[in-house]
Amino acid sequence: MMYKKIVSFIIVFLFLFFLIPRAYCAEKMNILLVYDRVNYYGEQINQVASLKKLLSNFSNSVITIKEDYYYHGLSDNYDCLVYLGLQGNTSSTALLQDLGAKKKKTIYIGKGIDEYLAAFPVTFLTYNGDNTQATKIFYQNQIFNLDFPYQFSLLQTEQAKIYGKITDGKNYWPYALNWDNFYYISGYKANTALASLLNDLLKDVLENYNSSSYTQAVKISEEKLQDKSLMHILWISSMNLFIVFVALICLAFLVILTRTRFKNKKNIFLKVN
């Protein structure tokens, strides 16, 4: 009777630590958010914290890490790689390589797309400099007014899928583009029309949108960002290994109990005979 209780406990333990978490995590993706700096020059608003809050509506987990701590292959552990460029001129060769590999859904937001295209040319894309005179963005029958200066990169394409258009009153160029598994979004800024627009766009780009936790135009002024660097990622990996280790011990214990019980039955059988 005691053996049955122990075996039942082990089975319940394995179910709780493996089956239930995996079933829940399958509903939404895990996102790695890489950034070059947390705010624009001369401003205090934490853009990374704001974007992380927005992305959390689509994800079980959003891990943030500065590009200085990024290493090649880190994004392989996540379902989606998001890069936020507030200054451009990325210093991480490993990050550029993984962005260019496009092994999974990859989202590039903000500045520095010219450097990416220089490293990984796309035949049907042309970079035509920057523009700071944009006044409106048109997206899905909506008009987003830009009452603040912002530097947009001008891209032209004949093949990539276009999401919305930016205008300075004379010219038009894409707000966001998609080719292969790569999405380019030309800008983000918390507490502005760009934040509301990105919320709408991510509904199309990312799957499993969770409307119950959605907060429109995330309001974050000076929220403190916890930089989840390499040490945090290693801590998560060690916790996963610990769970696997405990599960293996339980399985080994179950095998030993089963074999012991079998030997006891065999001995009893031999004594009877």
N, C-alpha and C positions, 0 to 999 in steps of 0.2 A: 504493500500500500504506500509505503514511504517513497519507493522508487517512482511510482506513478505521479505523486505530488511534485517531486523534483523535476521529472521530465516535463510535466505540464507547465511549471514555472519557467523552464528554459525556453519552451516553445513560445510562451507569451512574451518573454523578454525579447526574443529575436523578432517577433512580430512588431512590437512597439518601436524598436530601434531601427528597423529596416523597412518593413512594408508600409507602415503608415507615413513616415517622412518622405519616402520615395513617391508615394501616390500623391502627396500634397505638392511636392516640388515639381511634379510633371505638369501641373496646371499653368505655371508661369515660369519665365526664364530667369537665369542668374546673369547679371550684367557686371562687367568690369568697366569702370569709368576712369579714364586716364586724362590728366589735365597738365597744362604747362604752368599756370598760376591760378590763384583762387579768385582774384578780382582784376578789374581793369585798372590801368594806371590812373591814380588820382581819385579813385572811388573806394568806398568802404564795403559795399555790398558784396557778400560772398556768393559769387556766381556758381561755384561748384556745389555748395550746399543746396542752393535753389534747384539746380539741375538734378541733383541726386534725389531730392524730394519728389520731383516730377517723375523721374524714372521709376521710383519705387512703386508707382501705381501699376506698373507692368511687370514687376519682378519680385521674386521671393527675397532676393538679396542684391544690393548694389554696393560693390566694393570700390572705394576711391583710392587712387594711388597717383602720386606725382610722377611725371614722365622720367625724372631723374632716377627713380627706383625701379623702373620697368626693365625686365629682362626678356630675352627672346623666348617665345613659347608660353609666356605667362597667360596669355588670353586663351590658350587651348583648354584651360580649366573652366571656361565660362561659355554661356550660350550666345552672348553678344558682346562685342567690343565697341565702346563709345569713346571717342576722343573729343575733348573740348579745347580748342585753341583760342586763347584770349590775346596772345601776343604774336603767335606764329614763330617761325624760325626754330622748329623743334630740334633739340640737341640729341635726341635718342635715335640712333641708327636701328636698334633692335625694334623700336616701336614702328618706325617707318616700314621695316621689312614685314612685320606682322599685319600692319594695315594694308600693305600691298598684296599680301598673300590671299586675303579675303576667304579664309578657310570657313568662316561662319559669318553671320550677319554683322556687318561693320558699318558704324555710323560716324562720320567725320563732321564735326560742328565748328564753324568759325574760321579763324584765320590760318594761313599757311598751306592752303590747298595748292598753291602754285609750286611749293616745294615738293609736295606729294606727286604732282603731275610731272615734275622734272625727274623724279626718281623712278616713277612708274607711268610712262606716257600712255595716254589713251587716244587712239587715232581720231576718234570722233568728238573729242573735246578740245576747246581752244580757250586759253586763259588770256583775257584782254585787260589786265590791270585791275585797279580798284576804283570804287565810286563812293563818295561820301554825301551825295546830294539826293539820295532816295527819299521819297515822300510817302509812298504807298506800297502795299503788297496785296495782290489779289490771289485768293485761295478759296476754291470751292464756293463760288458765288458770295464770298465774303470779302470785305475791304478792311485791311488793317492799316490805320494811319500811323505814320512814323513822325512823332513830334520831337525827335531827338536825333542828333548826328550819329551815324554809324557807318563804318567802313565795310562795304560789301565787295567781295571778289566777283568780277564779271566773267562768267563762263558762257560759252556758246556751244551748242550741240545740235546734231541732226538725228541722233539715234537714241540717246539716253532718255529715260522717262522723266518728264518734268512735273514737279509739284509746285504750282503757284508761280507768279511772276512779280518781279520788283520793277518799279518805275520811278524815274526822277522827273516825270512830266513830259519827257521827250522820247526816251529810250526804254526798252524793256529787256530784262534778262531773267533767267530762272532763279527762283528762291531756293529750290531743292532739286536734286537730281538723283536718279538711281540707275546703275548699270551693274550687271552681274549680281553679286551679293553685297555691293557697296552703295551706301547712301551718303550724299553730301548735302549738308544743310548750311546755308550761308551765314547764319548768325543766330546768336542767343544773348538775351539780356534780361535779367530778372526784373519783375514788376513793370514790364513794358508790353507792348503789342507783340513783340517777338516771343515772349514767354507764352502768351495765349495761343499764338499761332503754332508754336512747337507742340503744345499740348494736343491740338487738333491733328497735326501731322503725324505724331507718334501713334495715334489710333490706327492709322493706315500702315505705318511702317512696322510696328511691333504687334505681336499677337497676344491673345488672352488679356484684353483690356479689362481692368477691374473697376467698373464704374462706381462701386460702393465706396472705394477709398480715394476717388478722384477729387483733387482740390484745384480749382481753376485759378490760373495766374498766381502761382505760389508766392506768398508774401514773406520774404525773408530779408531782413535789413542787415543785421550784424550777427547772424547765427554763427556760432563757433563750429568750425569743421574739424572733425576728428580724422586726421590723416591716416588712413588704413594702408600703411606702407607694407614693405616686404615682411616685416616681423608679424604683422597681423595675419597676413596670408599664410605664413608658415604656422601660426598658431591654429588656424582653421584646419590646415592639413594634418597637424598633429592630433587634433581632436577626432578627425575622421579615422586616423590610424588607430587611435585608442579604442574607438567603438568596434572596429574590425578585430582588434586584439582580444577584447572582452568576448566578442561573439565566438572567436576560435576557441577560447578557453572553455566556454560553455559547451561547444560542440564536442571538444575533447573529453570533457567531464561526462557528457551524455554517452559517448562511446565506451568509456571506462565502466560506467554504471551498467550499461547493457551487457558488456562482456562479463562483468563480475556476477551479474544475475544469471547469465547463461551458465557460468562455471558452477555456481551454487546448485542450480537445477540439475546439472550433469552429475555432480557429486552425490546429490540426494538419490538420483536415479541408480547410480552404481552401488550405493549402500543398500538400497532396497533389493537389488538383484544379487 
